[in-house]
Amino acid sequence: METSSNGWSKVRVNNKTGWVSSKYLSTKKPVVTESTSPKETSTSDSKKPTTPTQSTPASSGNVADQLKTIDANQQLILVTTNGSSTSSATIRTFEKDSKGKWTQLLNIAGYIGKKGFATPSAMSEGGKKAPIGKYTIGTAFGRYDNPGTKLPYRKITSDDVWIDDPNSELYNTWQSKSKTQDQWNSAENMNIAAYNYGFVINYNTARTPNKGSAIFFHVSSSYTLGCTGTSQANVISILKWLDPGKNPVIIQTPVSGLGNY
């Protein structure tokens, strides 16, 4: 229904009645033209936000190419998390080619400490956090024969322990239980399933008391007490790949800290 009076028209829409200026009314159907939305015109593919594991510019091969502290290394294990308090991690491996470019090899799920990451200054014995930082890779180990790693390999026996007593002169070292048990009050049994295969992350090599001990890369299906873990198949694959001649390192950090490396 529509009536007019003094330039105003009475209209009824959806059972509601109101008045509108007649100059805004027309008997012709309006023509709608297509236009590109500001979102489509102002955002190119190269500017779209990316996920933390894809945070490198499109011009780069991968995140390793953006790191500034690994010029002397040819192999890299990168362990990242979306924050410092989560135990879920992404583990990636990279190798540098003859032209100095990094190629990503593995991108797998992994785990760190139950309470996440901590800087070395905030690390503590029993703190259940994994250390942030860049570390060299130490001895490989396992409860079984060498799976094919080029790293120095040590087979675990029932007599092997890792000393975690901060008051012991043997703190943060691998020892024979039977030969040293009078020199410490606390030690970690090495003959366990988590250590079926793994390697030592060279953290706290100065053996500073209470700053953390027994930091390994080992077999795990959930959070650790300060180590870094992934499936046994992945651990074996990484052990076979690691080559001490290529100066391998492991970098552990929340994604937000990648710029420090």
TIVOTI-957268 format. One record per residue (C-alpha): z, y, x; residue in three letters. Coordinates in steps of 0.2 Angstrom, whole numbers, padded with zeros to 4 digits, always signed. Layout:
BEGIN
ZYXala/...
end
This chain:
BEGIN
+0000+0000+0000met/-0004+0017+0006glu/-0002+0035-0001thr/-0004+0052+0007ser/+0005+0069+0005ser/+0003+0084+0015asn/-0004+0075+0030gly/+0008+0061+0030trp/+0004+0043+0024ser/+0016+0031+0016lys/+0013+0014+0023val/+0020-0003+0020arg/+0021-0017+0033val/+0030-0033+0032asn/+0039-0028+0016asn/+0045-0012+0025lys/+0040+0006+0019thr/+0039+0021+0030gly/+0029+0037+0033trp/+0017+0041+0047val/+0006+0056+0052ser/-0011+0053+0044ser/-0020+0058+0060lys/-0014+0042+0069tyr/-0022+0032+0055leu/-0040+0026+0055ser/-0051+0014+0046thr/-0060+0008+0061lys/-0054-0007+0071lys/-0048-0002+0089pro/-0057-0008+0104val/-0047-0016+0117val/-0053-0016+0135thr/-0048-0028+0149glu/-0039-0021+0164ser/-0031-0028+0179thr/-0012-0027+0179ser/-0003-0018+0193pro/+0005-0034+0198lys/-0012-0042+0201glu/-0019-0027+0210thr/-0004-0023+0221ser/+0000-0040+0228thr/-0011-0050+0239ser/-0009-0068+0245asp/-0002-0062+0261ser/+0011-0052+0253lys/+0018-0064+0241lys/+0036-0070+0244pro/+0038-0086+0252thr/+0051-0100+0253thr/+0063-0100+0268pro/+0053-0115+0276thr/+0037-0105+0274gln/+0043-0088+0280ser/+0031-0085+0294thr/+0016-0074+0292pro/-0001-0081+0287ala/-0008-0077+0304ser/+0004-0089+0312ser/+0002-0107+0314gly/+0021-0111+0310asn/+0038-0104+0312val/+0040-0111+0330ala/+0026-0099+0335asp/+0037-0084+0330gln/+0052-0090+0341leu/+0055-0080+0357lys/+0067-0091+0366thr/+0057-0107+0368ile/+0044-0102+0381asp/+0050-0114+0393ala/+0051-0129+0381asn/+0037-0140+0375gln/+0047-0150+0362gln/+0058-0142+0348leu/+0069-0149+0334ile/+0073-0136+0322leu/+0087-0138+0310val/+0089-0125+0296thr/+0099-0122+0280thr/+0098-0110+0266asn/+0115-0102+0270gly/+0129-0106+0281ser/+0140-0116+0269ser/+0128-0130+0263thr/+0128-0147+0271ser/+0109-0150+0266ser/+0097-0146+0280ala/+0078-0146+0284thr/+0074-0154+0300ile/+0057-0150+0308arg/+0050-0156+0325thr/+0037-0146+0335phe/+0027-0149+0351glu/+0018-0136+0361lys/+0000-0139+0366asp/-0009-0135+0382ser/-0013-0118+0375lys/+0005-0113+0371gly/+0003-0116+0352lys/+0016-0126+0343trp/+0011-0140+0331thr/+0023-0146+0318gln/+0025-0165+0317leu/+0039-0169+0305leu/+0047-0160+0291asn/+0061-0171+0284ile/+0078-0169+0274ala/+0094-0170+0284gly/+0112-0165+0284tyr/+0125-0155+0294ile/+0144-0153+0293gly/+0152-0155+0276lys/+0157-0136+0277lys/+0140-0130+0284gly/+0137-0121+0300phe/+0148-0111+0311ala/+0145-0100+0326thr/+0152-0107+0343pro/+0165-0094+0343ser/+0171-0100+0325ala/+0170-0118+0329met/+0186-0128+0329ser/+0191-0146+0332glu/+0191-0155+0315gly/+0183-0140+0307gly/+0169-0151+0299lys/+0156-0138+0303lys/+0140-0140+0314ala/+0137-0127+0328pro/+0124-0114+0326ile/+0114-0111+0342gly/+0101-0118+0354lys/+0106-0133+0364tyr/+0098-0145+0376thr/+0097-0164+0372ile/+0109-0176+0381gly/+0110-0195+0382thr/+0102-0206+0368ala/+0113-0220+0362phe/+0114-0234+0350gly/+0122-0250+0345arg/+0106-0260+0348tyr/+0093-0260+0362asp/+0083-0245+0367asn/+0071-0242+0352pro/+0058-0234+0364gly/+0065-0217+0369thr/+0061-0209+0386lys/+0078-0201+0386leu/+0092-0209+0396pro/+0099-0223+0384tyr/+0116-0230+0383arg/+0120-0245+0372lys/+0137-0244+0363ile/+0150-0257+0365thr/+0166-0260+0355ser/+0175-0253+0370asp/+0167-0236+0369asp/+0176-0220+0362val/+0173-0201+0362trp/+0188-0192+0366ile/+0192-0178+0354asp/+0210-0174+0360asp/+0210-0156+0365pro/+0225-0158+0376asn/+0216-0172+0386ser/+0207-0169+0402glu/+0194-0180+0395leu/+0191-0170+0380tyr/+0173-0171+0374asn/+0168-0185+0385thr/+0162-0203+0382trp/+0175-0216+0389gln/+0180-0234+0390ser/+0195-0236+0378lys/+0203-0250+0388ser/+0202-0240+0405lys/+0207-0223+0398thr/+0218-0225+0383gln/+0234-0219+0392asp/+0225-0202+0395gln/+0222-0196+0377trp/+0231-0197+0360asn/+0215-0196+0349ser/+0197-0203+0351ala/+0182-0207+0340glu/+0176-0225+0339asn/+0158-0226+0344met/+0154-0243+0337asn/+0150-0237+0319ile/+0135-0238+0308ala/+0132-0219+0310ala/+0129-0222+0328tyr/+0116-0236+0326asn/+0105-0223+0335tyr/+0106-0205+0340gly/+0108-0193+0354phe/+0121-0181+0361val/+0118-0163+0357ile/+0124-0154+0372asn/+0137-0143+0363tyr/+0153-0137+0372asn/+0148-0145+0388thr/+0162-0134+0396ala/+0174-0144+0386arg/+0184-0129+0380thr/+0199-0136+0371pro/+0198-0135+0352asn/+0180-0129+0351lys/+0173-0145+0345gly/+0168-0162+0352ser/+0157-0177+0348ala/+0142-0166+0342ile/+0128-0179+0339phe/+0111-0181+0331phe/+0113-0198+0322his/+0110-0209+0307val/+0117-0201+0290ser/+0114-0201+0272ser/+0125-0187+0267ser/+0136-0173+0275tyr/+0143-0176+0292thr/+0159-0170+0301leu/+0150-0158+0312gly/+0135-0168+0318cys/+0117-0167+0312thr/+0110-0182+0303gly/+0095-0190+0295thr/+0089-0207+0290ser/+0089-0221+0303gln/+0070-0222+0302ala/+0069-0203+0306asn/+0081-0204+0320val/+0071-0218+0328ile/+0055-0209+0326ser/+0062-0193+0334ile/+0070-0204+0349leu/+0053-0212+0352lys/+0045-0194+0352trp/+0057-0185+0363leu/+0052-0183+0381asp/+0064-0176+0394pro/+0049-0171+0404gly/+0044-0158+0390lys/+0061-0150+0391asn/+0066-0153+0373pro/+0079-0142+0364val/+0087-0142+0347ile/+0090-0125+0337ile/+0102-0126+0323gln/+0103-0110+0311thr/+0103-0104+0294pro/+0085-0098+0290val/+0092-0080+0290ser/+0096-0082+0308gly/+0079-0088+0314leu/+0076-0070+0321gly/+0090-0073+0335asn/+0079-0087+0343tyr/
end
